[in-house]
Amino acid sequence: MGERVETLIRIPLGIFYGLILDILGIAVAFVWIFCFFYTLILGKRHEGAARFMNGYVSLLYSVYRYMTFATNQRPSLSLQPLEPCDFEMR
C-alpha cells in the first residue's frame, strides 16, 4: 500500500483508536484507584490489575507511534504488554 493511502487511512483509524483508548482510559482510572487502596491495605500490588494497566500503556504507546508516523505498523487491540511487569520487587 502506498504512503498516501496509508496516510488517509490514519484519519478514521485515529478516531477509532481514540474512542477505544478513551473508554479504556476510564477503566484504567478506576483500576488505578483500586490498585492504590489494594497496595496501601495489603502491601502488595494486584498482579492482574497491573498487567491490565501495562497492556493499556503499551497500546497507547503503539497508537502514538502509528499516529505520529514513527511506524507504518498498525497497532493491534490485544493489550499485549511490550514489557513484562515486575512483581518480585517489594
C-alpha positions, 0 to 999 in steps of 0.5 A: 500500500502506498504512503498516501493511502496509508496516510488517509487511512490514519484519519478514521483509524485515529478516531477509532483508536481514540474512542477505544483508548478513551473508554479504556482510559476510564477503566484504567482510572478506576483500576488505578484507584483500586490498585492504590487502596489494594497496595496501601491495605495489603502491601502488595500490588494486584498482579492482574490489575497491573498487567491490565494497566501495562497492556493499556500503556503499551497500546497507547504507546503503539497508537502514538507511534502509528499516529505520529508516523514513527511506524507504518505498523498498525497497532493491534487491540490485544493489550499485549504488554511490550514489557513484562511487569515486575512483581518480585520487587517489594 
